Amino acid sequence: MLTALAATLIGLVALVRSADSFVHGSAGLALRLGMTPATVGLTLVALGTSAPEILISGTAALTDSPGLAVANALGSNIANTGLVLGAAIALAPLAVARTSRVRDLPACIVVTLVTGGLLFDRHLGFPEGLILLAGLALVLMLLWRFPDAQLVEEAEEEMAHEQGRAAWVRFLLGLVILLASARLLVWGATRLALELHVSEELVGLSVVALGTSLPELATAVTAARRGHSGLMLGNVLGSNVLNLLTVLPLPALLAPGMIAADLAGRDYLVMLGLTLLAALVLTITGRRPLPRAAGWLLMLLYAAYIGWLALAGR
């Protein structure tokens, strides 16, 4: 069991760290090919935090573990809303930016509800994958067509240092480590589930999902302490949207079939409940700072969910 646990943890750390190198290297190459810094930067902001989940999902689907891929997508969103958003709110009295209320929050709710409709019959196949990819194309088109001015400025600053020959090194090195670490992580997670006599989905919902949400947690905590509430909320809500639209299509297209009843029932409903609770808190406070008690409540609910999973795995 120690070997499986070590493989899982090493794979998680390597995956998260190499994802940053790969995404920024890709951005540097795109700049060399003539794309504008704003366009490249917005794409980086949109897809960068979902890169680990995407690699895990694709690897799991290709190695006959589609349940792990679906669990990772749902579990990451649960961790983002309960732990990441909760921790940020509890740390600092944040105000909700208008962009988060009128764009990010509605998009997150709509995509979550559509996902629930697709998972209702517990079958994830080619039609569902195409619907999710169409949603991804729509979200990216709207992001590029109606970008937020602050987001564009941040994206251009992010891209200012990405040009040069080093981009090739970062891209290739990041790609190699990404692929190897994703494979190691999936092997370790499936082996860990086997040795603990629990399902792959349970490991995906807990250990893997929490590990891939750590970059969002670090970003959210830093942004909250610096008072950048718009950046923090946009990162969390945007990550939730893109986790569903980029991660779930992979098992749907690469390994279509039935999914576990708990994923379509218990875990989806927890994700939906936390999303709606966060939406309620963000809406009723208006322009007033978010109450720190709401953050503690979200974290408490996430801890209760992890405890529920632990009991279910016995």
C-alpha positions as CSV (number, residue, x, y, z in Angstrom):
1,M,0.0,0.0,0.0
2,L,2.9,2.4,0.7
3,T,4.1,2.0,-2.9
4,A,0.6,2.9,-4.2
5,L,0.3,5.9,-1.8
6,A,3.8,7.2,-2.7
7,A,3.0,6.9,-6.4
8,T,-0.2,8.8,-6.0
9,L,1.4,11.6,-4.0
10,I,4.5,11.9,-6.2
11,G,2.3,11.9,-9.3
12,L,0.1,14.6,-7.8
13,V,3.0,16.9,-7.0
14,A,4.8,16.3,-10.3
15,L,1.5,16.8,-12.2
16,V,0.6,20.1,-10.6
17,R,4.1,21.6,-10.9
18,S,4.7,20.4,-14.5
19,A,1.2,21.7,-15.6
20,D,2.4,25.3,-14.9
21,S,5.5,24.8,-17.0
22,F,3.6,23.1,-19.9
23,V,0.8,25.8,-20.0
24,H,3.3,28.7,-19.9
25,G,5.5,27.0,-22.5
26,S,2.5,26.5,-24.8
27,A,1.6,30.2,-24.3
28,G,5.1,31.2,-25.2
29,L,5.0,29.2,-28.4
30,A,1.6,30.7,-29.3
31,L,3.1,34.2,-28.9
32,R,6.0,33.2,-31.2
33,L,3.4,32.1,-33.8
34,G,1.8,35.5,-33.8
35,M,-1.1,35.3,-31.4
36,T,-1.7,38.5,-29.3
37,P,-0.7,38.5,-25.6
38,A,-4.3,39.2,-24.6
39,T,-5.7,36.2,-26.5
40,V,-3.0,33.8,-25.3
41,G,-3.3,35.1,-21.7
42,L,-7.1,34.7,-21.6
43,T,-6.7,31.2,-22.8
44,L,-4.1,30.5,-20.2
45,V,-6.3,32.0,-17.5
46,A,-9.3,29.9,-18.7
47,L,-7.6,26.5,-19.1
48,G,-4.4,26.7,-17.0
49,T,-5.9,25.6,-13.7
50,S,-7.8,22.7,-15.3
51,A,-4.7,21.2,-16.9
52,P,-4.0,18.6,-14.1
53,E,-7.7,17.5,-14.2
54,I,-7.6,17.2,-18.0
55,L,-4.5,15.1,-18.0
56,I,-5.8,12.8,-15.2
57,S,-9.1,12.4,-17.0
58,G,-7.6,11.5,-20.3
59,T,-5.1,9.1,-18.8
60,A,-7.8,7.4,-16.7
61,A,-10.2,7.1,-19.6
62,L,-7.5,5.6,-21.8
63,T,-6.4,3.1,-19.1
64,D,-10.0,1.8,-18.5
65,S,-10.7,3.8,-15.4
66,P,-13.4,6.3,-16.6
67,G,-15.0,6.3,-13.1
68,L,-11.8,7.9,-11.7
69,A,-12.0,10.6,-14.4
70,V,-15.6,11.5,-13.6
71,A,-14.9,11.4,-9.9
72,N,-12.0,13.8,-10.3
73,A,-14.1,16.4,-12.1
74,L,-17.0,16.3,-9.6
75,G,-14.6,16.1,-6.6
76,S,-12.5,19.0,-7.8
77,N,-15.5,21.2,-8.0
78,I,-16.7,20.2,-4.6
79,A,-13.2,21.0,-3.2
80,N,-13.1,24.3,-5.1
81,T,-16.4,25.5,-3.7
82,G,-16.3,24.0,-0.2
83,L,-12.6,24.3,0.6
84,V,-11.0,26.8,-1.7
85,L,-13.8,29.4,-1.8
86,G,-14.6,28.8,1.9
87,A,-11.0,29.4,2.9
88,A,-10.8,32.6,0.9
89,I,-14.0,34.0,2.4
90,A,-13.0,33.0,5.9
91,L,-9.6,34.7,5.6
92,A,-10.7,38.1,4.4
93,P,-14.0,40.1,4.1
94,L,-14.3,40.1,0.3
95,A,-16.7,42.1,-1.8
96,V,-18.2,40.4,-4.9
97,A,-17.2,42.0,-8.1
98,R,-19.9,42.8,-10.7
99,T,-18.3,40.5,-13.2
100,S,-18.6,37.5,-10.8
101,R,-22.3,38.2,-10.2
102,V,-23.4,38.8,-13.8
103,R,-21.1,36.5,-15.7
104,D,-19.1,33.9,-13.7
105,L,-21.8,32.9,-11.3
106,P,-24.7,32.4,-13.8
107,A,-22.3,30.4,-16.1
108,C,-21.3,28.2,-13.2
109,I,-24.9,27.5,-12.2
110,V,-26.0,26.8,-15.8
111,V,-23.1,24.4,-16.6
112,T,-23.7,22.6,-13.3
113,L,-27.4,22.1,-14.1
114,V,-26.7,21.0,-17.6
115,T,-24.2,18.5,-16.4
116,G,-26.8,17.1,-14.0
117,G,-29.2,16.6,-16.9
118,L,-26.5,14.7,-18.8
119,L,-25.6,12.5,-15.8
120,F,-29.2,11.8,-14.9
121,D,-29.4,8.5,-16.7
122,R,-26.0,7.5,-15.4
123,H,-24.7,7.1,-19.0
124,L,-21.8,9.2,-20.3
125,G,-21.3,8.7,-24.0
126,F,-20.6,10.4,-27.3
127,P,-23.7,12.7,-27.4
128,E,-23.0,14.0,-23.9
129,G,-19.3,14.6,-24.8
130,L,-20.3,16.6,-27.8
131,I,-22.7,18.7,-25.8
132,L,-20.1,19.5,-23.2
133,L,-17.5,20.4,-25.9
134,A,-20.1,22.7,-27.5
135,G,-20.5,24.4,-24.1
136,L,-16.7,24.8,-23.9
137,A,-16.5,26.4,-27.3
138,L,-19.3,28.8,-26.3
139,V,-17.7,29.8,-23.0
140,L,-14.3,30.4,-24.7
141,M,-15.9,32.4,-27.5
142,L,-17.8,34.6,-25.0
143,L,-14.6,35.0,-23.0
144,W,-12.6,36.2,-26.0
145,R,-15.5,38.3,-27.5
146,F,-16.5,40.0,-24.2
147,P,-13.4,40.0,-22.0
148,D,-13.1,41.6,-18.7
149,A,-10.8,44.6,-18.8
150,Q,-9.0,43.7,-15.6
151,L,-8.6,40.1,-16.8
152,V,-7.1,41.3,-20.1
153,E,-4.6,43.5,-18.2
154,E,-3.6,40.6,-15.9
155,A,-3.3,38.3,-18.9
156,E,-1.0,40.7,-20.8
157,E,1.2,41.0,-17.7
158,E,1.3,37.3,-17.4
159,M,2.4,36.9,-21.0
160,A,5.0,39.6,-20.9
161,H,7.8,37.2,-19.9
162,E,6.7,34.2,-22.0
163,Q,8.5,34.8,-25.3
164,G,11.8,33.4,-26.2
165,R,13.5,30.1,-26.9
166,A,13.0,28.9,-23.3
167,A,9.3,28.4,-24.2
168,W,10.3,25.3,-26.2
169,V,12.1,23.8,-23.2
170,R,9.3,24.6,-20.8
171,F,6.7,23.1,-23.3
172,L,8.6,19.9,-24.0
173,L,9.8,19.3,-20.5
174,G,6.3,20.1,-19.1
175,L,4.7,17.8,-21.6
176,V,6.9,14.8,-20.8
177,I,6.6,15.2,-17.0
178,L,2.8,15.8,-17.3
179,L,2.3,12.6,-19.2
180,A,4.5,10.5,-17.0
181,S,3.1,12.0,-13.7
182,A,-0.5,11.5,-14.9
183,R,0.2,7.9,-15.7
184,L,1.9,7.4,-12.3
185,L,-1.0,9.1,-10.5
186,V,-3.7,7.0,-12.2
187,W,-1.7,3.8,-11.5
188,G,-1.2,4.8,-7.9
189,A,-4.8,5.8,-7.3
190,T,-6.3,2.6,-8.9
191,R,-3.8,0.4,-7.0
192,L,-4.5,2.3,-3.7
193,A,-8.3,1.7,-4.2
194,L,-7.6,-2.0,-4.8
195,E,-5.5,-2.4,-1.7
196,L,-7.9,-0.4,0.5
197,H,-10.8,-2.3,-0.9
198,V,-12.6,0.9,-1.9
199,S,-13.7,2.1,-5.3
200,E,-11.6,4.1,-7.7
201,E,-14.3,6.8,-7.6
202,L,-13.8,7.2,-3.9
203,V,-10.1,7.8,-4.3
204,G,-10.8,10.2,-7.2
205,L,-13.3,12.2,-5.1
206,S,-11.0,12.6,-2.1
207,V,-7.2,12.2,-2.6
208,V,-7.0,13.0,-6.3
209,A,-9.6,15.8,-6.3
210,L,-8.1,17.5,-3.2
211,G,-4.6,17.3,-4.7
212,T,-5.5,18.9,-8.0
213,S,-7.4,21.7,-6.2
214,L,-4.3,22.7,-4.2
215,P,-3.1,25.3,-6.9
216,E,-6.6,26.9,-6.8
217,L,-6.4,27.0,-3.0
218,A,-3.0,28.7,-3.0
219,T,-4.2,31.2,-5.6
220,A,-7.4,31.9,-3.7
221,V,-5.7,32.4,-0.3
222,T,-3.1,34.8,-1.8
223,A,-5.7,36.8,-3.7
224,A,-7.9,37.0,-0.7
225,R,-5.2,38.3,1.5
226,R,-4.3,40.9,-1.1
227,G,-7.9,42.0,-1.5
228,H,-8.2,40.8,-5.1
229,S,-11.7,39.4,-4.7
230,G,-12.6,39.6,-8.4
231,L,-9.6,37.5,-9.3
232,M,-10.2,35.0,-6.6
233,L,-13.9,34.5,-7.3
234,G,-13.3,34.4,-11.1
235,N,-10.6,31.7,-10.6
236,V,-12.8,29.5,-8.5
237,L,-16.0,29.9,-10.6
238,G,-14.2,29.7,-13.9
239,S,-12.3,26.6,-12.8
240,N,-15.6,24.9,-11.8
241,V,-17.1,25.7,-15.2
242,L,-14.0,24.4,-17.1
243,N,-13.6,21.3,-15.0
244,L,-17.0,20.1,-16.2
245,L,-16.6,21.2,-19.8
246,T,-13.0,20.0,-20.4
247,V,-12.7,17.0,-18.1
248,L,-16.0,15.2,-18.5
249,P,-15.9,15.0,-22.3
250,L,-12.8,12.9,-22.2
251,P,-14.3,9.8,-20.5
252,A,-17.5,10.4,-22.5
253,L,-15.6,10.3,-25.9
254,L,-12.7,7.9,-25.0
255,A,-14.5,5.4,-22.7
256,P,-18.3,5.9,-23.0
257,G,-20.5,3.8,-20.7
258,M,-22.3,3.8,-17.4
259,I,-21.1,5.6,-14.4
260,A,-21.4,4.7,-10.7
261,A,-24.8,5.5,-9.1
262,D,-23.1,7.5,-6.3
263,L,-21.4,9.8,-8.8
264,A,-24.6,10.7,-10.5
265,G,-26.5,10.9,-7.3
266,R,-24.7,11.6,-4.0
267,D,-21.7,13.4,-5.4
268,Y,-23.4,15.4,-8.1
269,L,-26.0,16.6,-5.6
270,V,-23.3,17.6,-3.1
271,M,-21.6,19.6,-5.9
272,L,-24.9,21.2,-6.9
273,G,-25.8,22.0,-3.3
274,L,-22.5,23.7,-2.6
275,T,-22.8,25.6,-5.8
276,L,-26.2,26.9,-5.0
277,L,-25.3,27.7,-1.4
278,A,-22.3,29.7,-2.7
279,A,-24.5,31.5,-5.2
280,L,-27.0,32.4,-2.5
281,V,-24.2,33.9,-0.3
282,L,-22.7,35.8,-3.2
283,T,-26.1,37.1,-4.3
284,I,-27.7,38.2,-1.0
285,T,-24.6,40.1,0.1
286,G,-24.7,42.3,-3.0
287,R,-21.8,44.8,-2.8
288,R,-21.2,44.2,0.9
289,P,-18.2,42.2,2.0
290,L,-18.9,38.5,2.3
291,P,-19.4,37.3,5.9
292,R,-16.5,35.2,7.1
293,A,-19.1,32.8,8.7
294,A,-20.1,31.8,5.2
295,G,-16.6,30.7,4.5
296,W,-16.4,28.6,7.7
297,L,-19.8,27.0,6.8
298,L,-18.5,26.0,3.3
299,M,-15.4,24.5,4.8
300,L,-17.4,22.7,7.5
301,L,-19.7,21.2,4.8
302,Y,-16.7,20.1,2.8
303,A,-15.2,18.4,5.9
304,A,-18.5,16.7,6.5
305,Y,-18.6,15.4,2.9
306,I,-15.1,14.0,3.2
307,G,-16.2,12.3,6.5
308,W,-19.2,10.9,4.6
309,L,-16.9,9.5,1.9
310,A,-14.7,7.9,4.6
311,L,-17.7,6.2,6.2
312,A,-18.9,5.1,2.8
313,G,-15.6,3.5,2.0
314,R,-15.6,1.2,5.0
